[in-house]
């Protein structure tokens, strides 16, 4: 569990770097980047990412997680896979050695698919030192450490020594905090893993808050350099940039992390994790398939989770189409296309002038949802709101000379 939280933290730190990259892009190219209104957000599909954390002493993957992000719901569902999960065709019969021979990410992706039936879109590979470097780069994480923590493990080279109370954890101390299980004398969290998980949740939330502070963006050059040095991924920068708006709006309660169902067992005196195929199938369907299908259904019906629903159906939205060009029949042609799409076109005609008019979609009510959809359907134009007391339609479409 400690690695799950560690690498979830890293992901949010990396995402913070992305926000800074967008701002740099804006400054270099002189563009106005309106993150709050979702410049890069559009009709994106859910994306599945394989996240692998490497062991400090070699190419074994200490941590394996499959995470799916759904832009339509804003939810992240992540499934962690124990490193000792038994599979066929690796060096030692465990999934954590799938990547080891030749550092073959495709082999690891294949084994993940065998266990979960999930096909991943991208991968992210991290080393265990990344958490320390990233936390140091953003200036540490303010945290109220709930208890005194002191633990030593010479074999792992792990030494934890944290005092109870509010403090700013640097990279080294942050790693100690997320790795802490119990003290040398066996004492620890009062409610054991229950309190431990609560503390780690608090740490993740504090880390996210720190990443999203404007002051963090001042460290942008070092953060970008560090990100590309410590993280290996096949995601392109343009693809990463498309999620900037999502970071700005991300609700920490939309993060769900589960572990692969199953249990430990010894086979030929070797410890393995044996996953439960039936329970795994059920969990994967719940987290990765049904949730996606539900969001698609909501979008098709003109709704979006956690937002205001459109009160009218498409057939109830009244539209007038006005031709502001010298092309005969243009309004009638577009009106027919809108009707085929399911809209109720009640009026067609010519606009009052044909002088350098750009295509415009005007919402005559406060609800601009359908106006945006019409603009998207046309493939061109701008959306604005102009309410008229005598208006008998919900939307006015003015076809300008830019409409082809």
N, C-alpha and C positions, 0 to 999 in steps of 0.2 A: 504493500500500500504506500510506503514512503516514496518509492520511485514514481508511482502514479502522480502524486502531488508535486513532486520535484519537477517532472517534465511538463506537467500542465502549467506550472509557473513559468517555465522557460518559454512555452508557446506564447503566453500573454506578453512577455517581455519582448519577444521577437516582433509580435504584432504591433507593439508600441513603436518599434523602429520603423515599421512600414508607414505609420502616420507621419513621422518626420520626413520620410523620403518623399511623400506627396507634397509637403510644404516646400521642400527644396525644388522639386519639379516645377511648382508654381512660380517660385522666385526666378529660376533660371530662364523659363520660357515666357515669363510675363503673363501667366494665365491666372484667372480668378478661380480658385478651387473652393467650392462651397461644400465642405464635408457634411455639414448638417443636413443638406438636402440631397445627399446621395449622388454625387456626380458620377461615380463609377457603378452605382447599384442599378441593375436592370433585371431582366428576366433570367437570372442565373439559376442553374440547376444545383442540387445538393452535391457536395464534394466529399469524397472519402480519402483520408490520409493515413498512411502507415507511419508511425513514429517509432524509431528505434534508438535506444540509448546504449552506447558501447561501454564495455567494462574498461576500467583504467589500465589493465594489464594486457589487453589484447582485443581482437575483433569479435569476441562473443557479445551477444546482445543481452545486457543485463535487464533491459526494459523493452517490452514490446506492447504497443497499443494501436488499435484501429479507432480512428475518430471520424465521425461524419458531422459535417456542418450543413444545416439547412437554412439558406438565406431567407426563405419564405416565412419561417417561424422564428428565426434567431436562436435556434437551439443547437447545442453541441452534445451529441451522445458519443461516449467513448467506452470502449471495451478493452480492458487490459488483459494480456495473455501471459500467464506465469512462464518464466524463463525455462523451467524444467518440464514444460508440457511435452509429452511423449509423441513423437512423430516418426515416420519411416523415411529413411534415405538421407539422414544427416550423420555427421561424424560420430556422435555419441547417442543418437536416437532422441535427442532433445531439440526443441525448436530454436534454442538460443545459439546453436552452432550452425544453423542454416546459412547465415551470412558469413561465417568465419572463413570457409574455404574459398579463397579468391575474392573475398569481400563482395559476394554475389547478392545484390539486393533482389534480383529476380527470383532467386532460389528462396529467399525469405518470404517474398510476396506469395509464391506458390504454396508454401507451407501454411501461411496464414489463411489462404483461401481454402486449403484442405480442412483446416480446423473450423473455420467460421463460415465458409461459403461466400465470403465477401471479396469482391474485386476492388482493389484500391486504385484511385486515380493518380495519387502522388505519394512520394515518400519524403520523410525528413529524418536525417541521421544526426545524432548529437553525441558529444562525449560528456563524461560525468563531471568534467571541470567547467562545463559551460555555465552551470548554475552560479558558481562562484564569480566568474568573470562578468556575467550579465548583471548580477546584483550589485557588484562593485561599480559597474559602469553607470547604473542609474542612481547611484548615491546611497544605496542601502534600503532596507525595508523597515519602517517604523513598526514596532511590534511590542505588545505587552506579554512577555513570557510568563506563563501561568505558574510554573514551579521551578525550583532549582534543578538543573540538569547536569549530571556528571557521569560519564561513562567512558570506558576505555576498551578497545579491542585491538590488540597488537597485530593480530593476523591480518585484519583489514586496514590497519593503519588509521583507525578511526578514534579520535579523542574529542569528547564533547564536554564542554565546561561553560555553562550559561547560568547566569544569576537570574532569579525571579525579578520581574518588574519591567517597566516600560523602558525601551531602548531602541536604537537603530541598529539592526543586524547588518553587518557587512557580508560579503560573499561567503567567507569561511564560516561565520556564525549562522548564516541562513542555512547552509548545508547541514550544520550540526542540528539545527532546530527541526528540519524536515526528516532527518534520519533518526532522531531520538525515539527509543522505545521504552527503555527503563534505565534506572541508575545501577551503579555497580553493586549496591546492596539489595537490589531487587525491587526497590520502591519506584514509584513513578506516578502517572496520572491516577487520580482517585478511582475513576470508573474505567480504567484500562483503555482499551482501544476506542471506546465511545468518546472519552474525553480527548484522546489523541486525534481522532478524526475531526472533532470540533476545532481543536487548536490548528490543525492543518488547513481547515476551511478558512479560519480567520486569517491565516498567513497568506493564503491565495488571494483573498479579497483585499488585504492590505497591499499585496504586490501589484494587483491590478490598478488600484487607486494610485499607487506611486508611478506606475508606467504611464498612466493617462494624464499626469500633471503637466501643464505647459512647461514647467522648468526642466522636465526631462528632455524636451525637444532641443534645449540649448546644447545638449551633449550629443547632438545628432551625428556629427562626423565620426566620432569614436564609436558610437553605437552601430552605425552602418558598417564600418570596417570590421568591428568585432563580430557582428552577425554573419558576415560572409566568411570570416575566418573559422568560425566554430560550428557552423551549421551547413550540412550538405543536403541539397534538395533538388528535385527536378522541376520544381515550380518556377515559371518565368516571373520576372519582376512585374510585368503587366497583369499577370494572373493574381499575384499577391496584392497589387494595388486595388484590385476590384473589391477587396474586402475591407477597405479603410472605413467606409461609412458604418459597416457592421460593428467594428471595434468601438466606434464612438457611441453607439446605441446599446452595446452589449449589456445584458442583464445577467449578473452573476448567478442568479437562480436558474438560469437556463442551461447550466452545465450539469450533465449527468454522467457519472463514472461508475461502471460496473466491472466486476471481474469475471473471467471465463468460468462457467459452472464446472464443478468437478471436485476432485480431492487427491491427496497424496497417497502414493503406494510404493512399495519396494518390489522390484523385479530383478532377480539375479543379484540381489544385494545392492542395487542401484536405486536411488530415490528418483521417482518421477511424479509429475502431476498428470493425472489421467482425466481428461475432460469428458464431460457428460454430453454426448451428441444430441440427445433428445432435449435436454434443458438448454443447451447452447442454441439449437435451432429456434426454440421458443423465444429466447432472449433476443437473438439477432433479429427475428421478425418484428418483435415489439419495438426495438430501439432503432433499427435501420431500414425497415421496410414499411411497416404499418404507419409509422409517424410521418414518413415521406408521402405515402399515398394519401393520408388525411390532409396534408397541407396542399397537395395538388388539387384535391377535391374542393377545398376551401377557396383556392385561387380561381378555379373554374367557375365557381358560383359568385365570384366578385367579392370575396371576403378575404380577410387576412387575420391570422391569429394575433391577439393582443392589439387590435386596432379597431376603429369604428367600422361597422358593417355598412355597405351601401344599402340604402333603404329601398331603392327601386330596382326592378329587374331591367334587363337590357331593352326588352320590348316596350317598357313603359317610358323610356327616355325619349322625349320628343326633340327632333333636330330639324333645323332649317339649313339648307345649303345654298350659298350665294356665290355666283361667278363674278370674280373681279378681274377677269381677263377678257380678251377679244376672241377667245376660242368658243365657238358655238357648241352647245350641247354638253359642256363640261360639267355643269351642276347636275344635270340629269344622269350623266354617267356615274359620277361619284355617289349620288343619291341611291342608285340601284345597287352599288357595291355595299353601301351601308345597310341597306335593307336586307341584302343577302347575309350580312353579318348578324342580323337580328335586331337592328335599331329601327325605331319608328320615325321615319322621315315624313314630316307633315307639310313641308313647304320647300319649293325650289324657286330660284329667281336670279336676277342680276344684282350685283352690288352697285352702290351709287356712283362709284368711279372705278376706272381701270388703270389709274395712274400709279405705277410702282407700288402696288399693294403686295405684301408678303402673306403667305397662307397663315391664317390665324384661327384658333378654335376658342370660342368665347363661352364660358360657363355663365348662364344667367341665374345661377343659384350659388349658395356658399359651398356646395358639394362639388368639388372639381374632379372627383374620381373618374367619372365617365368621360369628361372632357379630355383627361390625360389618355384614357384608353382610345378615344377617337383619334387623337393626335398620333398615337403610336400606330394605329391602323393605317392612317394616311401616310405615315413614314416621313412626315415633314411638318413644319409649322411651330408656332408657339402657343402656349395656353395662357389665357388671362381671364379674370372675372370682371364682368360688367353687368350688374343687376339692373333690370328695367321693370318698372311697375306694370307696364302694359305688355311686357313680353309674354307671348303665348307658347314659347318653346323653352326647353331646358338648355339647349346648346345651339349656338350659331357657328356654322363653319363658313369661313370666307376663303375661297380658293384664289390664291394669288399667282403671279407670273412664275414663281419658283416651283409651282406644282407641275410635275411632269407626268 
